[in-house]
Amino acid sequence: VLILLGRHSSKLHAAYSGFYVVGTALAVQVPVVGWTPIRSLEQLGPLFVFFGMQFVEYCERVRTRDNLTRSQIWLLRVRIGGLVALVGAIVITALWPTGYFGPISSRVRGLFVPHTKTGNPLVDSVAEHQAAKPEAYEQYLLVLSKLAPWGFGMVAIGYTNDASSFLLVFGAAAYFFSHKMVRLILLTSPIASVLGGMLCGRVAGTCIEGVCGWSIDVWNDIGLANDDYVSAVEIETKPKAKSKKKQNADAKKTEPTKSSSSPNFITQLIVRSFWFCALYFLYHASQDHIKEFKDRSIQVSAHMSHPSIIIKTQDNQGRMLTMDDYREAYWWLRDNTPEDARIMAWWDYGYQITAIANRTTIADGNTWNHEHIALLGRALTSPLKDGHRIARHLADYVLLWTGGGGDDLAKSPHLARIANSVYRHMCPGDPTCSRFSAPGGNPSPMMRESLLFKLHSGGLVPGVEVDKNRFKEVYKSKYGKVRIYRVLSVSKESKEWVKNNRRCDAEGSWYCPGQYPPGLQKVLKDKKDFKQLEDFNAKSEADDDYQRKYFEHLNDPEKAAAARRAQKKGTEATKMTLSQNEIKQINLKWENNDITSTLFGLVRDNDVDSFKSIVQSTPHYVHMRSKDGRGPMWWAHEHGRKEIVSLLKSAGVSEKLRDKDGITPLELNEDEF
């Protein structure tokens, strides 16, 4: 900003260059950061500013050394700037195809687009990413929310210099980003305090100077406190030295007479009285605001300092209760599970489990790996049997928040949406996964069959029971806020494989990205790496259709619901029949495609109506088989979907066919462990 305003100086160059070089050198030492500061588009701005500073400083030094004229310095800038731009273009052109530059992250993109519209369901699921409302500023900044804008204007109009320009840039940036994302209101607190304090100090200082009769520094008041400028003014305005005799003569000439001093004294008295009254009025008028600001600040600090997992509430008789369910659950994990126990929980609580329970968690707040979070979401929102097949390779225990309000069941539609962004068969053709929902408080069939719902509501909701061959409840908190289950039939081979195949960036390092065991490879084959809108380095094909439908369903849920209903009804065409030869030809072709993924999702979710519509309108679909040789009949037997098995039989689908491993559908009735 200072360079654009023509206020470049060697001090500015030295300060920024030192800050950037030291800061970047320290940052790249952190393993998870690495060379991101000079690769990520969102962090390349400071690098360009650094090079720009070197360019400007070099030109200024040449100008000073050779005493160049204005036209000569501009010619020098154009020549050097053109050379630098050419070299930069060559470097960027060479590095761009290699994938060297990283994309703008969805969180940063969320600062420039409306909430829930980033295209990334993981980022869109975080409530703190929504735009801030005016009430939020008043809640957290109190009276400073009104004083800070006036302080900003005062600095901008009357006190602008090299130092104060930082306050203006800080204030503008803090307000812009906090307005886009409510959690960033925290950034406005220091600058609001500074600007509000400067305004109050300037008003109080003016009143005190008026009362005491002090002389005000004009140059500071009008904001021209530039050392070079003030020095020049002092030199020009400094009176020439006079002889002592002449000074005495001038003093006698200017000595006020006794008669003229009386009106001057009265004028000063009136002016000082006015300033005193103004100071007295402001002091008493601000007392209530000062007291309120102090009390509210103490309340807010106490509220924000208290642990969020310990809640004070009232019972139905008005008695105060301390609800410590979460911490006690973490302590139970710490005291009653092996040290190498792995805990499956949604990523929101990962850091708490690690810090308080001292146990390994499957995911935490470091959500950089979208595909891993999606796998966790798939395990929790899949039918219990499918979820167990994933969990047994990853975890020893499952922890759920179950106390209502913002518990895991309330968040579960977001979990399903995130899972579907990578595993598209979860909600075929529906990026927002609206089939996993609870309209009017009634869970949809897909939600009711999910592992999360079963563990959350097992034994609490009539008809909902947990499969005791797969999960065993080992802990339930006092007020029912937390439930912990032990995963049965844990794969010891997978656990040992993960332990013996750790990859760290250096020996003894804490940065060791995990690897999935071979037992999960079948599950991982279904994934499609998520490609965010700006990820031009992604190796996967474009995902425009998914992004288009995602935004369409978010912007107009009613229209999307109507389209799904129309698709569900299908056509009213009469039932078609296929010859045995046609069926044989279809069975010979094994491949994974959108149709097989859709059929698998319908069978898994036990969506009988939709499956029946497909049997009636396009019966040849139910004879299609995936790459492993399995088809709807295998999946229906595997999940115990008797109604769908009957529909398949009526469509002529055989139960005696074999997949690539020689397994028939009838052999999949037994549980797989």
N, C-alpha and C positions, 0 to 999 in steps of 0.2 A: 504493500500500500504506500509506504513512504517513497519507494522508488518511482511509482506511478505519479506521485505528487511532486516529484522533482526534489526530494529531500534526502537523497543518498549521501552517505558519509562513510568514512573509513571505519568509524566506530560501529556503525550498523553492519558493515561487511564482516568485521572481525567477530562481532557478537553472534550473528547468525551462522557464519561458517563454523565457528567453534562448537556451537550448540548442535548443529546438524552432524558434524563429523563424529563428535564424542557420543552423541545419542545413538546414531546409527551403528557405530562400532560396538557399543554395548548391547544393542538390541539383537544383532545377528548372532551373538554368543548364546542366546536362548534357543534350545533345539527346536521348539515348536514354532519359533519365529523364523529362524534361518535367514535366507536372503529375500524374504517377502518384502522388506522396505524398498528394494530396488527391482521388484518383479510385479507386484500387485498394482493395478491401475489406480486404485484408490489411495495408494501411498507414493505414487511417483510424483505427485505435485511438489512436495518438498524438495525432491531431487532436482526437478526442473528449476525451482527457485534458486537452489544452490548454484547451479551452473549459470543461471542468469545473473546472480550476484557477482560471480567471478568475471563475467563478461563486462558488466557495468564498471566494476572496480578497475579492471585493466584499462578500459577506455578513459576513465577519470585520471588515472596515473599518467597515461600518455599525454593527455590534455595539459596537465599541470607541468610535466617535464618539458614539452615542446612548445608550450604557450600557444595552443591551437585556437583558431577562431571558431565561431559557432558553426559555420559551414564546413570547416575542416573536421570538426569533431563528429558531425553528423555523417559525413562521408566515411570516416573511420568506423563508426558504428554500423553502417550499412554493409561495408565490406566484411568486417569480422562477423557480424550477425549472419550474413549470407553464408559464409564459410561454415560456421557452427551449425546452421540449419541444414546444410548439405550433408555434413558428416553425420548429424543426428538422423536424417532421413535414411541414409545408407545403413546405419546400425539397426534402426527399427525395421527396415525392410528385410534385413538379413535374419533378425531374431524372430520376427512375427510368425513365420511358418513353423518354427520349431516348437511353438507353444511356450516360449519363455515367459511371456507376459500373462499374469493371472487376471481373471475377470473381476468385475466389481461384485462384491458379495451382496446377497439379498438383503442383509441388514442395512448396509449402506444405501442400497437402492430404496429401501423402505423409508429413508429420510426424504425422498423426493417424489414419492407416489402416495396416494391415500392408503390408509390402513386396510389390511386384508387384500391388497391388490398387488403384492410383489410377485406373484406367480409361484412362490415357494410356500407350500402349506405348513412347513415347520416354522418358518419365520412368522407367517400370518397367524399362527396359533397363539402367539405370545401377546397377552392383553396389554402389557406395558408398551407395546409398539404403536398403540393408537395415538391419535393426535391429542394434544393437550387442550383443555377448555379453559376459558378465563377464570372459572372458579378454582381451578387447580393452582393457578398462580397466587390467588388470594389465600388459598389454604396453606401453602408452603412458604410464601414470601411475606404474607401479612401486609403491613403498611408499606413495605418496600416495593410491592408491586405497583404502588401509585407514585412513590417518590423517585424510583429508579428512572422512569422515562424522562422526568423533569431534569434529573441529574445528567442524563445522557445529552439532552438538549443544551444544558448549560455548558458542558464540556465541549460539545461540537461547535457552539457559537462563540464562546468567550475564552476557552482555555485550550485550544488546539495547538499542540506542539509534538515533537518527536515522541516524547514519553506518553502523553495522554492519548495519542492516536491508537495505542494498544488497547486502551479502555473502550474506544469506539468500535474497533474491530471485534474485540472480545464480546462486547454487549450485543452487537448485531448478529454475530455467529451463534451465541448462546440462545438468543431469543428465537432465531430461525429454526434451529435444530430442536429446541425444546417444544416449539409449537408443533413440529412434525411428530415428535415422539415423547409421550408424557414422562417417561422415566428419565429423560434428559433435563427435566426442570432442575435437577441437582446441579447442572452446570451454571444455572443462572444465579445461584445463591451468592457466590463470591463477588461477581460483578455487580449484582443488585445492591449488595452491602456497600461496596466501594462508591458507586454512583449516588446512592441514597445518603451515605455519610458525607460525601463531598458537597451535596446540596445543602444539607443541614448545617455543615460547618461553614459554608460560604455565607448563608443567611445569618447565622449567629455571629460570625466574624464581622460582617458589615454593620450589624446593630451595635456590637461592642466598640468598634472603631468610631461609630457616630457618637456614642455616649462619651467615650474617653477623649475624643478629638484627635485621634491618631491620624497620621497621614497615610493614605492608601497608595500602594505602589501601582501606578497607572498601567505600566507595561505588563505586569502580571495579571491585572484585571482584564485587559483586553486580549490576553492570550498571546502576547508577542515575546514570551520569555525565552527567546533564542539568544544564546550567549553572544554570537557574532553580531547580531542585529543590535542588541542592547549596548554592546561595547561601542559600536559605531555611533549610536545615538548619544551616548554619554560623552564621547569625544567631541561631537558637533555642538552639543548643548552646554558643555562645560565652560563656564565663564573664564575669561583671561585673568591672569593674576594682576591684582591692583596693588599699588603702593599702600603702605599702612596709613599714610596721611590721607590719601584719597578715600580709603575705606572708612576712616573716621568721619570724613566730611559727608560721605553718602549716608552714613548711619545717622548723623544729626539731621540730615534732610528728611529721611524716612521715619524718624522717631515720631510716633503719633502724639498728637496734642491731647491734653487732658479732656478737652471738650468732646473730641471725636471718639474716645474710647468707650463711652457709655452706650451709644447705639450699637456698636460692634459687640459689646458684652451681652446686651439683651438678645441680639440675633443668635449668638452662639448658644445662649441659654435655652432659647426656644427650640433650636435645632436639636440640641442634646436632649432636651425633655421629650421631644418627639421620638427620638431613637430609643430612649429609655422606656417610654410607654409601649413602643412596638416590641421591644425585647421582653418586657413584662407580660404583655398579652400573649406573645408566642410561647413563652415559658409555661404559663398557666394553661393555655389552650392545648398544649402538647402533653400535659401530664397524664391524662387518661390514655392517650395513645401509647405513651411510653410504658405505662404500667401494663396495658393489654399486650403490647409487643413482648415485654419481658416474660409475662406469665405464659403466653402462648408459645413462646420459644422454648421455655422450660418443658412445657407439656409435649411439644412436638419432639424435642430431643429425647425425652424419656421414652416416648412411644417408639421412636426409631431406634433407640439403643436397646430396647428389650428384645429378647429372642423371639422370633416370629413363631417358633414352634411351641412356646408356652403361652397359653391363652387364659386371660381372666374373664370370666363370664358370670351370669347369674342363673340360678335355678328358678323353677316355677314359683318358689316362695320368696324370691328376692334375695336369697343368700348368695354371697360372692363365692365363686368356685375357681380354683386354679386347675386348669386342664393341661396335664403334662403327658398326654398319651404318646406324642411323637418321640419325645426324648426317652421316655421309658421303653418304648419299642426298640429304639436304637441301642439302649443299654442292654436290653434282653439279647439282641443279636451279639453284642460284644461279650456277654457273659455266658451265653448258652450255645454258641456255634463254634466250630473249629476255626482256627486262624486263617485257613485257606478257603473258607466258605465264600461262595460267590452269590451275590444278591441281585435278583432281577427286580427292578422297580423302574417306574417311569423316570426320565432323566431329570425332572424337576428336583428330585430328592437325592440325587447322586452324591453331591458334595456333603450333604448332611450325613448320609450313611458312611461315607469315607472318613469324615472328621470325628463323628461322635461314636459310631459303632466300630470304627477301625476295621472295616471289612471291604473287600473288593466289590464294587458295583458294576453292573453291566454297562451303564451309561451315566453321564453326569452333565453338568451345564456346559461342558465343552462340546457343543453340537456341530462341530466342523464336519463330521462324517455323516452326511445325510442318509446314506444307504444303511449305516449301522442303526441309526435311530429308527429307520423304516422297518428293519428286521425286528427290532424290539416291539414296534407297534404291531407288526404282523403276528408275532407270538401272542400278544395280549388280546387282539381282536379276532383272531381265528377261532374256529370251534375248539372246544377244550382238548379234544384228541389231537388235533393238528398243532395247537399251541404247545402241548406237552412234548410233542416230537421235536420241537425247536428248543424248548426250555431245558430238556434233559441233557442237551449238548453244551449248554451255556451256563447254567446256574444250578445252585443247590437249594436256594430258597427264593420264594416270591413274596415281596412286600407290597401291600396295597393300602392306599388311603381310602377309607370306607365311611367316613363320618358325615356324609352329605355335604351340601354346599359345593365347594370346588374340589370334590374328591375325584378319584380316578374315573368313576363312572360318568361324572359330569364332563370330564375331559375326553372321554373315549371317542366321540365323533372326530375329534382332531387326530387322535391316534390312528383311527381307521383311514382318515384322509391322507396322513403322512405315509402310512404303510402302502396305500394304493398308488402313491406317486412313484413307487419303485416296483411294487408287485401288482401289476395292473389287473390281474385276475381277481383281486379282492373285490373290486366294484367295477365290473366291465362297463365301459362307456360312460362312467359317472365319476369324474375326477374329484368331486366334492364328497363322494361316498355317502349320499343322503340315505341310502338304504340302511346304514348303520346309524340309527337315531332313536329317539324316544319321544315321538310327538304326543303332547298331552301327558307326558309322564309314563306312557306305555312303551316299553322297549319293543323295537322291531324284531322280526324273527332272526335277523342276522346278529343283532346285539344280544338277544336272549341266548343264542347258541355259543356266544364267545366265551373264551377262557376267563376274561376279565369279569364278565357278568356273573359267571358261575362262582368264581372265588369271592367276588364282592358280596353277592346276595345269597350265597349258599346257606341254607338253614334259616334264613331270615324271610325270604319271599316264598310263599307256598308253591310247591312243585319244583323248586330250584335246589338241586343237590350237587355236591362235589363228588366226582369220581374218586372213591377212596383207594383205587388201585393206582392212581396217578399223583394225587396230592393229599397231604395230611396237614390239617390245621394244627399249628404248634403254639400259636400265641394270638390272643385277642386283647386289645387294650381295655382299660377300665371303662372308658366312655364309648368304646366301639369305633374310635377314629382310625385304628390301624389293625390290619389282620396280616399274619405271616403264615405262609404254608411251606412245608418242606416238599421239595420235588422228589418223588419216588422214581426208582429205576433210573437214576442218574447214570449217564454213560461215563464209566471210569476211563475207558479208552480215550474219549475226547478230552477229558480233564487232564490226563497225563500227557496227551499229545500237545495241548496248548502250553502246558508247563515246560515241556522239553523243546519247544520251538519258538521261544521268545526271540524277537529281533530288536535290539537296542542300537541307538545311533553310536554308542561307545560302550566299552566294557564298564559295568557298574553304573551305567546311567539310569536315570528315572524315566527317560523317554523311550518307551518300548511299545510301539504300535502292535496291537494284537493280531493274531491270525485265526481264521475259523478252522475248526477241525474237519477232517475228511467226512465225518458223519453228517455235516450240514451242506455238503456240496450239492445234493439233490435239491434242497430248498433254495440254495443260492442260484441255481440254474434258471429259476423263474424270474430273477430280478432284471430290471432295466435301469441302469444307472441314471439317476436324476440329472437332467440338463437344465440349469437355470437359464433365464432369458439371455444373459450377457456372456455365458460361458462359451466363447468362440473357440476355446482350445479343447472342448470335449471331443472325445474320439467317437462317441456314439452318434447315430444319425439324428437329424433334426426332430424335435418333438413338438412341432407346431400345432398338430391336431389336439394334443393333450392340453397345451397352454390355452388354445382357443376355447375349448370346452370348459376348462377351469374358470376362465374369466366370465364366460357366458353364464355358467351356473351360479357364480357369485353375484353377478350383476342383476340377474333376473331368475331367482329360484323358482318362481311360479311357472315361468315359461319352461324351464328345465324339467319341472315335475310333470307338466302336461305332456312334454315330449316323451318322457319315460312311460307315462300311462298309455300313450298311443302305441309306443313300441311294445308294451306288455300285452296289449289287446291283439296286436298284429292284424293280419287280414282274416277275414271270415271265410277264407277258402275252404273248400271241402277237403276231407282227409285224403291224402295221396297214398298210393301204394307203390312199393318198389319190388321189382322182380329179384329173384335170388341172384341172378347174374349181376345186376346193378349193385346189390349189397356186397357181393364178393369183390367187385372192382373198387368200391369205396374202402373196404377193409384192407386192401392191399397197400394203400397209401398211408404211410405214417409220417406225420409232421406236426410241429407245434405252430399254431396260428391263433388269430383272434377268436375264431369260432370255438376251438378246443378250450381256450382260456375262459371264454364266456360260459361254456357248458360246465366246466369244472367249478366255477364260482356259483352257479345255480345249484349244482348238486351239493356242494359244501354247505351252502346257506339254507338248503332244504326249501328252495323257492319253487314249490310244486306248480303254482299257477303259471309262472313264466316258462317253466320247463314244458308244461302241457301245451302251451301256446306254440312252442317251437316244434313239438312232435306233430301238431296238427298242420302247421303252415309249411315247415321245411323238414320233413321226416328224414331226409338223407343226412342231416346234420348229426343225428344221434348215432349214426354208424361210423362217424369219423373217429380216428384214433391219433393220439399224440405220438411223439417221437419214440417214447419208450414202449409203444405197442398197446398202451392202455386207453380206454375210452370211458364214456359215461357209465357203462355197466360196471366196470371195475370200481370207479369212484363211488357209485351208489352203494355197492356192497361194502366198500371200505368204511363209509360213513354211516352205514346202517339206515339208508333212506329207502324204506320199503315201498312207499308210494311211487317213488321215481323208478324203482326196479320194476314195478307193475307196468308203468307207462312204457318203459323200454321193452319189456316183453311183448306188450301189445303192438309195438312198432316193429317187432321181428328181430330185435337185437339178441344175439346168442349169449348164453352164459358159459359156453364151452370153449370159446376162443382163448388163445394164450398170448401173453405179452412176450417181450423179448427175453424175459427170464423164465419163460415156460409156466407162468402162474395164471390160473383162470380166475374169473371174478368170484366164484364161489369160495376159493381158497383165502379170500381176503376178509372173511367174516371174523376171524380171530384177531385179537389185538396184537399189534406189533410192538415189541419192546427190544 
